[in-house]
Amino acid sequence: MGAGPDGVPRCAWALSAPDYLGYHDTEWGAAVRGTSQLYERIVLEGFQSGLSWITVLRKRPAFRTAFSGFDPAAVATYDEDDVSRLLADRGIIRHRGKIEAAIGNARAVLALDEDLTELVWSFAPPPRPRPASLAQVPARTPESTALADTLRRRGLRFVGPTTAYALMQACGLVDDHLAGCSVVPRPVGSP
C-alpha cells in the first residue's frame, strides 16, 4: 500500500508508472460485461502472457485499431493476409501464436451456445475480504482453473488458469485491491 501523488492510498503496484495509476483507479477491478469488452480483455490478457502488463497497457490503443475495436465478428473474418498485416504492425506485440489465437478466439466466442458475459461471470467466486498484501493475492484459484478449462473446451487459446485469474481481477469478478486501497470497484457496462 502506498499513497499516490494526491496522497490517496492505493495498491503499491499502481504507483510504479503513471499508466498504471489511471488503469488502477478507473478500470482494474471494475465489473466488465459485454461480448466485445470481455473479448478485448481475453485477447489482451493472452498477449500479456510472459510479458509485463505495462507493455500491453501502453499498446492498447494500437491493439484496438489493429483488431477492429475488438469486435469478434470482424476479427473472426481475418485471414492470412490479416495475420501478415498484424505481424508487421509495430504498435502491437507481434507474436504469431498470440495473433492466431486472438483470431481463433473471436471465432470461438461467436460459436458459443451462451452469452460470453454469462459464461465468464458464472465463475465469479463469492466475495471475500480484500487481501492485506500482495503476498496474499493468488496467481490462480479453483475458479480460474475451472474458467480456463471451460474456455479451452470451448475452443479458446492462451487462457490458462493464471491468465484466467488475471482476467477475473481485471474484469471485477474478484476484488484484489489491497485492504486500505481507496478504489471502490464499480459496475461497468450493461447489467
Secondary structure, 3 states (H helix, E strand, C coil): CEECCCCCEECHHHHCCHHHHHHHHHCCCCECCCHHHHHHHHHHHHHHCCCCHHHHHHHHHHHHHHCHHHCHHHHCCCCHHHHHHHHCCCCCCCCHHHHHHHHHHHHHHHHCCCCHHHHHHCCCCCCCCCCCCHHHCCCCCHHHHHHHHHHHHCCCCCCCHHHHHHHHHHCCCCCCCCCCCCCCCCECCCC
